[in-house]
Amino acid sequence: MKRLIASIALIAAGFSTMAQTAVVNPVKKIEVTGTAEMEIVPDIIYLNIALKEYYKDNNNKNKVAIEAVEKQLQQAVIDAGVPKENFMLDNVYGYNYDWNIRDKKRDPNFLARKQYRLKLTKLDKVNDILSAVDPKGIESVNVAEYTHSKIDDFKKELKIKAMKDAKEKAAYLVTAIGEQLGGVLEIYDNESQPVYYPRPMMAMYKSADAMGAAEAMPEIDFKSIKLKSDVRLIFSIK
């Protein structure tokens, strides 16, 4: 029994010594944040183009069918060299009859509308495309979304720069107090989402019913995407 008590006492003493050593010799460390930023010009832009039927006069006569306006846009897109797969129908609305019932006529007073999604790599051909369509047949044009084809690569590049920035900060701060920087103990990745500048890079295209055709052409002023990366690193101090 005495031997057992003595063994327990020795173990307890060992733990006490370890605890005292840990208190006397704590791990010296430094925590820093590294950041990196860049701005990129989008090379993928999605436009929403809404077409509509309209009347040639003010007496609600001589209606121009949606198919005619649609054909103008389709031809303009082809002439601009846009790949077929980048031009797609996004929505159909304004009809008052079922497409599956071909012999049922629609109310002649209804004006059909169609919305297209157009994927572009540049905006330099937008004016050419829209100019080939009767302004009265265009209801609106707006930028739906935009991004960059290599945005993931840019994010990785920024992450590396942020890590290097953190290490540089830690190194000169530790050197300033006459110490040496040790290895990294912990890494925290503060994932940042891209910051898209306000959407109206291209002014909303209004119907020619509300403004003259010349005034209706959009002003193109595309903004960039701001990318930012933040990381938090903890280094030991030798």
Phi and psi restraints in degrees (value plus and minus 20) as a CYANA .aco file:
   2 LYS   PHI     -83.5   -43.5
   2 LYS   PSI     -58.7   -18.7
   3 ARG   PHI     -83.3   -43.3
   3 ARG   PSI     -59.4   -19.4
   4 LEU   PHI     -83.4   -43.4
   4 LEU   PSI     -63.6   -23.6
   5 ILE   PHI     -83.8   -43.8
   5 ILE   PSI     -61.0   -21.0
   6 ALA   PHI     -83.6   -43.6
   6 ALA   PSI     -59.7   -19.7
   7 SER   PHI     -84.4   -44.4
   7 SER   PSI     -64.0   -24.0
   8 ILE   PHI     -81.6   -41.6
   8 ILE   PSI     -60.7   -20.7
   9 ALA   PHI     -83.5   -43.5
   9 ALA   PSI     -59.9   -19.9
  10 LEU   PHI     -85.9   -45.9
  10 LEU   PSI     -62.5   -22.5
  11 ILE   PHI     -82.6   -42.6
  11 ILE   PSI     -65.0   -25.0
  12 ALA   PHI     -81.0   -41.0
  12 ALA   PSI     -60.2   -20.2
  13 ALA   PHI     -84.7   -44.7
  13 ALA   PSI     -57.2   -17.2
  14 GLY   PHI     -83.2   -43.2
  14 GLY   PSI     -65.2   -25.2
  15 PHE   PHI     -83.8   -43.8
  15 PHE   PSI     -58.5   -18.5
  16 SER   PHI     -83.0   -43.0
  16 SER   PSI     -60.9   -20.9
  17 THR   PHI     -85.6   -45.6
  17 THR   PSI     -60.7   -20.7
  18 MET   PHI     -83.6   -43.6
  18 MET   PSI     -61.7   -21.7
  19 ALA   PHI     -84.5   -44.5
  19 ALA   PSI     -61.6   -21.6
  20 GLN   PHI     -84.8   -44.8
  20 GLN   PSI     -58.5   -18.5
  21 THR   PHI     -83.6   -43.6
  21 THR   PSI     -60.6   -20.6
  22 ALA   PHI     -84.2   -44.2
  22 ALA   PSI     -57.0   -17.0
  23 VAL   PHI     -91.8   -51.8
  23 VAL   PSI     -61.2   -21.2
  24 VAL   PHI     -90.3   -50.3
  24 VAL   PSI     -56.4   -16.4
  25 ASN   PHI    -138.3   -98.3
  25 ASN   PSI      48.3    88.3
  26 PRO   PHI     -89.3   -49.3
  26 PRO   PSI     135.9   175.9
  27 VAL   PHI     -95.1   -55.1
  27 VAL   PSI     101.4   141.4
  28 LYS   PHI    -102.7   -62.7
  28 LYS   PSI     112.1   152.1
  29 LYS   PHI    -168.5  -128.5
  29 LYS   PSI     144.5   184.5
  30 ILE   PHI    -156.7  -116.7
  30 ILE   PSI     118.7   158.7
  31 GLU   PHI    -134.4   -94.4
  31 GLU   PSI     108.5   148.5
  32 VAL   PHI    -156.3  -116.3
  32 VAL   PSI     141.0   181.0
  33 THR   PHI    -136.6   -96.6
  33 THR   PSI     111.5   151.5
  34 GLY   PHI    -129.5   -89.5
  34 GLY   PSI     120.8   160.8
  35 THR   PHI    -153.6  -113.6
  35 THR   PSI     135.5   175.5
  36 ALA   PHI    -173.5  -133.5
  36 ALA   PSI     122.5   162.5
  37 GLU   PHI    -156.4  -116.4
  37 GLU   PSI     135.9   175.9
  38 MET   PHI    -179.9  -139.9
  38 MET   PSI     137.9   177.9
  39 GLU   PHI    -139.6   -99.6
  39 GLU   PSI     115.4   155.4
  40 ILE   PHI    -147.0  -107.0
  40 ILE   PSI     127.7   167.7
  41 VAL   PHI    -109.3   -69.3
  41 VAL   PSI     104.8   144.8
  42 PRO   PHI     -78.6   -38.6
  42 PRO   PSI     122.2   162.2
  43 ASP   PHI    -138.7   -98.7
  43 ASP   PSI     -11.5    28.5
  44 ILE   PHI    -152.6  -112.6
  44 ILE   PSI      95.5   135.5
  45 ILE   PHI    -146.8  -106.8
  45 ILE   PSI     111.3   151.3
  46 TYR   PHI    -128.8   -88.8
  46 TYR   PSI     102.4   142.4
  47 LEU   PHI    -126.4   -86.4
  47 LEU   PSI     120.4   160.4
  48 ASN   PHI    -120.3   -80.3
  48 ASN   PSI     101.9   141.9
  49 ILE   PHI    -138.4   -98.4
  49 ILE   PSI      95.4   135.4
  50 ALA   PHI    -120.8   -80.8
  50 ALA   PSI     103.7   143.7
  51 LEU   PHI    -125.4   -85.4
  51 LEU   PSI     137.5   177.5
  52 LYS   PHI    -170.0  -130.0
  52 LYS   PSI     134.0   174.0
  53 GLU   PHI     -93.8   -53.8
  53 GLU   PSI     134.9   174.9
  54 TYR   PHI    -174.0  -134.0
  54 TYR   PSI     146.9   186.9
  55 TYR   PHI    -123.3   -83.3
  55 TYR   PSI     122.8   162.8
  56 LYS   PHI     -93.9   -53.9
  56 LYS   PSI     -41.6    -1.6
  57 ASP   PHI    -146.6  -106.6
  57 ASP   PSI    -195.6  -155.6
  58 ASN   PHI    -114.3   -74.3
  58 ASN   PSI     -13.4    26.6
  59 ASN   PHI    -124.3   -84.3
  59 ASN   PSI      -2.0    38.0
  60 ASN   PHI      34.3    74.3
  60 ASN   PSI      20.3    60.3
  61 LYS   PHI    -145.3  -105.3
  61 LYS   PSI     147.7   187.7
  62 ASN   PHI      34.7    74.7
  62 ASN   PSI      38.0    78.0
  63 LYS   PHI     -90.5   -50.5
  63 LYS   PSI     118.8   158.8
  64 VAL   PHI    -115.3   -75.3
  64 VAL   PSI      97.9   137.9
  65 ALA   PHI     -88.0   -48.0
  65 ALA   PSI     134.3   174.3
  66 ILE   PHI     -81.9   -41.9
  66 ILE   PSI     -50.9   -10.9
  67 GLU   PHI     -82.7   -42.7
  67 GLU   PSI     -55.0   -15.0
  68 ALA   PHI     -89.1   -49.1
  68 ALA   PSI     -63.2   -23.2
  69 VAL   PHI     -87.2   -47.2
  69 VAL   PSI     -60.5   -20.5
  70 GLU   PHI     -80.6   -40.6
  70 GLU   PSI     -60.9   -20.9
  71 LYS   PHI     -83.7   -43.7
  71 LYS   PSI     -58.4   -18.4
  72 GLN   PHI     -81.5   -41.5
  72 GLN   PSI     -64.4   -24.4
  73 LEU   PHI     -86.9   -46.9
  73 LEU   PSI     -63.6   -23.6
  74 GLN   PHI     -80.3   -40.3
  74 GLN   PSI     -62.7   -22.7
  75 GLN   PHI     -87.5   -47.5
  75 GLN   PSI     -58.7   -18.7
  76 ALA   PHI     -83.8   -43.8
  76 ALA   PSI     -59.0   -19.0
  77 VAL   PHI     -86.5   -46.5
  77 VAL   PSI     -61.4   -21.4
  78 ILE   PHI     -83.4   -43.4
  78 ILE   PSI     -65.5   -25.5
  79 ASP   PHI     -82.6   -42.6
  79 ASP   PSI     -48.6    -8.6
  80 ALA   PHI    -100.7   -60.7
  80 ALA   PSI     -24.8    15.2
  81 GLY   PHI      59.7    99.7
  81 GLY   PSI      -1.0    39.0
  82 VAL   PHI     -98.6   -58.6
  82 VAL   PSI     108.9   148.9
  83 PRO   PHI     -76.4   -36.4
  83 PRO   PSI     124.4   164.4
  84 LYS   PHI     -76.4   -36.4
  84 LYS   PSI     -59.9   -19.9
  85 GLU   PHI     -90.2   -50.2
  85 GLU   PSI     -31.3     8.7
  86 ASN   PHI    -111.6   -71.6
  86 ASN   PSI     -16.5    23.5
  87 PHE   PHI    -145.8  -105.8
  87 PHE   PSI      94.2   134.2
  88 MET   PHI    -160.7  -120.7
  88 MET   PSI     133.3   173.3
  89 LEU   PHI     -96.5   -56.5
  89 LEU   PSI     107.5   147.5
  90 ASP   PHI    -122.4   -82.4
  90 ASP   PSI     -54.1   -14.1
  91 ASN   PHI    -183.7  -143.7
  91 ASN   PSI     130.3   170.3
  92 VAL   PHI    -149.0  -109.0
  92 VAL   PSI     108.2   148.2
  93 TYR   PHI    -172.4  -132.4
  93 TYR   PSI     143.8   183.8
  94 GLY   PHI      76.5   116.5
  94 GLY   PSI     -23.0    17.0
  95 TYR   PHI    -106.9   -66.9
  95 TYR   PSI     128.1   168.1
  96 ASN   PHI    -139.8   -99.8
  96 ASN   PSI       9.3    49.3
  97 TYR   PHI    -166.8  -126.8
  97 TYR   PSI     139.6   179.6
  98 ASP   PHI    -102.8   -62.8
  98 ASP   PSI     108.1   148.1
  99 TRP   PHI     -82.0   -42.0
  99 TRP   PSI     -45.3    -5.3
 100 ASN   PHI     -97.9   -57.9
 100 ASN   PSI     -31.8     8.2
 101 ILE   PHI    -130.0   -90.0
 101 ILE   PSI      71.6   111.6
 102 ARG   PHI     -90.7   -50.7
 102 ARG   PSI     -47.5    -7.5
 103 ASP   PHI    -107.3   -67.3
 103 ASP   PSI     -19.1    20.9
 104 LYS   PHI    -113.9   -73.9
 104 LYS   PSI     104.4   144.4
 105 LYS   PHI    -106.8   -66.8
 105 LYS   PSI     131.2   171.2
 106 ARG   PHI    -114.2   -74.2
 106 ARG   PSI     141.2   181.2
 107 ASP   PHI     -84.3   -44.3
 107 ASP   PSI     104.2   144.2
 108 PRO   PHI     -82.8   -42.8
 108 PRO   PSI     -36.6     3.4
 109 ASN   PHI    -103.3   -63.3
 109 ASN   PSI     -31.5     8.5
 110 PHE   PHI     -99.9   -59.9
 110 PHE   PSI     119.3   159.3
 111 LEU   PHI    -129.3   -89.3
 111 LEU   PSI      98.2   138.2
 112 ALA   PHI     -96.9   -56.9
 112 ALA   PSI     132.2   172.2
 113 ARG   PHI    -157.7  -117.7
 113 ARG   PSI     127.5   167.5
 114 LYS   PHI    -157.5  -117.5
 114 LYS   PSI     122.9   162.9
 115 GLN   PHI    -138.2   -98.2
 115 GLN   PSI     112.1   152.1
 116 TYR   PHI    -132.6   -92.6
 116 TYR   PSI     130.9   170.9
 117 ARG   PHI    -131.0   -91.0
 117 ARG   PSI     103.9   143.9
 118 LEU   PHI    -138.5   -98.5
 118 LEU   PSI     103.3   143.3
 119 LYS   PHI    -118.3   -78.3
 119 LYS   PSI     104.6   144.6
 120 LEU   PHI    -147.7  -107.7
 120 LEU   PSI     135.7   175.7
 121 THR   PHI    -122.6   -82.6
 121 THR   PSI     -34.9     5.1
 122 LYS   PHI    -163.8  -123.8
 122 LYS   PSI     140.3   180.3
 123 LEU   PHI    -123.6   -83.6
 123 LEU   PSI     -12.8    27.2
 124 ASP   PHI     -89.8   -49.8
 124 ASP   PSI     -34.9     5.1
 125 LYS   PHI    -126.6   -86.6
 125 LYS   PSI     -15.6    24.4
 126 VAL   PHI     -81.8   -41.8
 126 VAL   PSI     -67.0   -27.0
 127 ASN   PHI     -81.8   -41.8
 127 ASN   PSI     -59.5   -19.5
 128 ASP   PHI     -83.5   -43.5
 128 ASP   PSI     -60.8   -20.8
 129 ILE   PHI     -86.1   -46.1
 129 ILE   PSI     -68.2   -28.2
 130 LEU   PHI     -90.2   -50.2
 130 LEU   PSI     -51.7   -11.7
 131 SER   PHI     -87.4   -47.4
 131 SER   PSI     -42.2    -2.2
 132 ALA   PHI    -102.7   -62.7
 132 ALA   PSI     -24.8    15.2
 133 VAL   PHI    -130.3   -90.3
 133 VAL   PSI     118.2   158.2
 134 ASP   PHI     -76.5   -36.5
 134 ASP   PSI     103.1   143.1
 135 PRO   PHI     -74.2   -34.2
 135 PRO   PSI     -50.6   -10.6
 136 LYS   PHI     -88.8   -48.8
 136 LYS   PSI     -39.8     0.2
 137 GLY   PHI    -111.5   -71.5
 137 GLY   PSI     -22.6    17.4
 138 ILE   PHI    -124.6   -84.6
 138 ILE   PSI      98.1   138.1
 139 GLU   PHI    -104.3   -64.3
 139 GLU   PSI     -64.1   -24.1
 140 SER   PHI    -184.4  -144.4
 140 SER   PSI     138.5   178.5
 141 VAL   PHI    -160.3  -120.3
 141 VAL   PSI     109.7   149.7
 142 ASN   PHI    -169.4  -129.4
 142 ASN   PSI     138.4   178.4
 143 VAL   PHI    -100.4   -60.4
 143 VAL   PSI     100.1   140.1
 144 ALA   PHI    -103.3   -63.3
 144 ALA   PSI     -65.2   -25.2
 145 GLU   PHI    -184.1  -144.1
 145 GLU   PSI     145.4   185.4
 146 TYR   PHI    -176.6  -136.6
 146 TYR   PSI     131.7   171.7
 147 THR   PHI    -180.0  -140.0
 147 THR   PSI    -186.4  -146.4
 148 HIS   PHI    -149.5  -109.5
 148 HIS   PSI     121.4   161.4
 149 SER   PHI     -84.8   -44.8
 149 SER   PSI     -42.3    -2.3
 150 LYS   PHI    -136.4   -96.4
 150 LYS   PSI      11.2    51.2
 151 ILE   PHI     -84.3   -44.3
 151 ILE   PSI     -54.1   -14.1
 152 ASP   PHI     -86.1   -46.1
 152 ASP   PSI     -57.6   -17.6
 153 ASP   PHI     -84.7   -44.7
 153 ASP   PSI     -60.4   -20.4
 154 PHE   PHI     -84.7   -44.7
 154 PHE   PSI     -57.6   -17.6
 155 LYS   PHI     -83.6   -43.6
 155 LYS   PSI     -62.5   -22.5
 156 LYS   PHI     -83.4   -43.4
 156 LYS   PSI     -63.0   -23.0
 157 GLU   PHI     -80.1   -40.1
 157 GLU   PSI     -62.3   -22.3
 158 LEU   PHI     -86.4   -46.4
 158 LEU   PSI     -57.9   -17.9
 159 LYS   PHI     -81.6   -41.6
 159 LYS   PSI     -62.4   -22.4
 160 ILE   PHI     -83.8   -43.8
 160 ILE   PSI     -63.0   -23.0
 161 LYS   PHI     -84.6   -44.6
 161 LYS   PSI     -57.2   -17.2
 162 ALA   PHI     -86.6   -46.6
 162 ALA   PSI     -59.0   -19.0
 163 MET   PHI     -82.8   -42.8
 163 MET   PSI     -64.6   -24.6
 164 LYS   PHI     -84.8   -44.8
 164 LYS   PSI     -58.1   -18.1
 165 ASP   PHI     -82.1   -42.1
 165 ASP   PSI     -62.0   -22.0
 166 ALA   PHI     -83.1   -43.1
 166 ALA   PSI     -63.0   -23.0
 167 LYS   PHI     -85.5   -45.5
 167 LYS   PSI     -60.5   -20.5
 168 GLU   PHI     -82.9   -42.9
 168 GLU   PSI     -62.5   -22.5
 169 LYS   PHI     -81.5   -41.5
 169 LYS   PSI     -67.8   -27.8
 170 ALA   PHI     -81.5   -41.5
 170 ALA   PSI     -61.0   -21.0
 171 ALA   PHI     -82.8   -42.8
 171 ALA   PSI     -68.1   -28.1
 172 TYR   PHI     -94.9   -54.9
 172 TYR   PSI     -46.3    -6.3
 173 LEU   PHI     -90.3   -50.3
 173 LEU   PSI     -62.2   -22.2
 174 VAL   PHI     -89.0   -49.0
 174 VAL   PSI     -60.0   -20.0
 175 THR   PHI     -82.2   -42.2
 175 THR   PSI     -53.8   -13.8
 176 ALA   PHI     -83.0   -43.0
 176 ALA   PSI     -42.9    -2.9
 177 ILE   PHI    -129.1   -89.1
 177 ILE   PSI      -1.3    38.7
 178 GLY   PHI      53.6    93.6
 178 GLY   PSI       3.6    43.6
 179 GLU   PHI    -131.4   -91.4
 179 GLU   PSI     153.4   193.4
 180 GLN   PHI    -137.9   -97.9
 180 GLN   PSI     121.3   161.3
 181 LEU   PHI     -99.0   -59.0
 181 LEU   PSI     113.8   153.8
 182 GLY   PHI    -117.1   -77.1
 182 GLY   PSI    -178.6  -138.6
 183 GLY   PHI     -99.5   -59.5
 183 GLY   PSI     147.4   187.4
 184 VAL   PHI     -98.2   -58.2
 184 VAL   PSI     116.5   156.5
 185 LEU   PHI    -119.9   -79.9
 185 LEU   PSI     -60.8   -20.8
 186 GLU   PHI    -164.9  -124.9
 186 GLU   PSI     128.4   168.4
 187 ILE   PHI    -150.9  -110.9
 187 ILE   PSI     109.5   149.5
 188 TYR   PHI    -142.8  -102.8
 188 TYR   PSI     102.2   142.2
 189 ASP   PHI    -117.3   -77.3
 189 ASP   PSI      89.3   129.3
 190 ASN   PHI    -108.5   -68.5
 190 ASN   PSI      69.4   109.4
 191 GLU   PHI     -80.8   -40.8
 191 GLU   PSI     107.4   147.4
 192 SER   PHI    -131.9   -91.9
 192 SER   PSI     119.5   159.5
 193 GLN   PHI    -110.4   -70.4
 193 GLN   PSI     129.0   169.0
 194 PRO   PHI     -78.8   -38.8
 194 PRO   PSI     123.0   163.0
 195 VAL   PHI    -120.8   -80.8
 195 VAL   PSI      93.8   133.8
 196 TYR   PHI    -113.7   -73.7
 196 TYR   PSI     107.6   147.6
 197 TYR   PHI     -85.8   -45.8
 197 TYR   PSI     139.5   179.5
 198 PRO   PHI     -62.2   -22.2
 198 PRO   PSI     114.4   154.4
 199 ARG   PHI     -77.8   -37.8
 199 ARG   PSI     -59.6   -19.6
 200 PRO   PHI     -89.0   -49.0
 200 PRO   PSI      40.4    80.4
 201 MET   PHI     -84.4   -44.4
 201 MET   PSI     -52.2   -12.2
 202 MET   PHI    -138.0   -98.0
 202 MET   PSI     102.2   142.2
 203 ALA   PHI     -77.0   -37.0
 203 ALA   PSI     124.3   164.3
 204 MET   PHI     -78.4   -38.4
 204 MET   PSI     109.0   149.0
 205 TYR   PHI    -102.3   -62.3
 205 TYR   PSI      97.1   137.1
 206 LYS   PHI    -116.5   -76.5
 206 LYS   PSI     133.7   173.7
 207 SER   PHI     -80.0   -40.0
 207 SER   PSI     126.3   166.3
 208 ALA   PHI     -86.0   -46.0
 208 ALA   PSI     -31.8     8.2
 209 ASP   PHI     -87.3   -47.3
 209 ASP   PSI     -47.9    -7.9
 210 ALA   PHI    -116.9   -76.9
 210 ALA   PSI     -38.3     1.7
 211 MET   PHI    -175.7  -135.7
 211 MET   PSI     143.4   183.4
 212 GLY   PHI     -83.6   -43.6
 212 GLY   PSI     134.3   174.3
 213 ALA   PHI     -80.5   -40.5
 213 ALA   PSI     -60.1   -20.1
 214 ALA   PHI     -85.1   -45.1
 214 ALA   PSI     -58.9   -18.9
 215 GLU   PHI     -94.6   -54.6
 215 GLU   PSI     -41.4    -1.4
 216 ALA   PHI     -95.5   -55.5
 216 ALA   PSI     -36.1     3.9
 217 MET   PHI     -85.2   -45.2
 217 MET   PSI     116.3   156.3
 218 PRO   PHI     -93.1   -53.1
 218 PRO   PSI     129.4   169.4
 219 GLU   PHI    -111.8   -71.8
 219 GLU   PSI     103.8   143.8
 220 ILE   PHI    -118.3   -78.3
 220 ILE   PSI      99.1   139.1
 221 ASP   PHI    -169.1  -129.1
 221 ASP   PSI      59.2    99.2
 222 PHE   PHI     -98.2   -58.2
 222 PHE   PSI     112.6   152.6
 223 LYS   PHI    -114.6   -74.6
 223 LYS   PSI     149.8   189.8
 224 SER   PHI    -116.9   -76.9
 224 SER   PSI     151.7   191.7
 225 ILE   PHI    -125.1   -85.1
 225 ILE   PSI     111.3   151.3
 226 LYS   PHI    -118.2   -78.2
 226 LYS   PSI     104.1   144.1
 227 LEU   PHI    -129.9   -89.9
 227 LEU   PSI     120.0   160.0
 228 LYS   PHI    -161.4  -121.4
 228 LYS   PSI     120.4   160.4
 229 SER   PHI    -147.2  -107.2
 229 SER   PSI     115.3   155.3
 230 ASP   PHI    -146.8  -106.8
 230 ASP   PSI     112.3   152.3
 231 VAL   PHI    -154.0  -114.0
 231 VAL   PSI     129.2   169.2
 232 ARG   PHI    -140.5  -100.5
 232 ARG   PSI     102.2   142.2
 233 LEU   PHI    -141.1  -101.1
 233 LEU   PSI     124.5   164.5
 234 ILE   PHI    -138.6   -98.6
 234 ILE   PSI     101.4   141.4
 235 PHE   PHI    -130.5   -90.5
 235 PHE   PSI     131.7   171.7
 236 SER   PHI    -104.0   -64.0
 236 SER   PSI     137.2   177.2
 237 ILE   PHI    -135.0   -95.0
 237 ILE   PSI     104.6   144.6
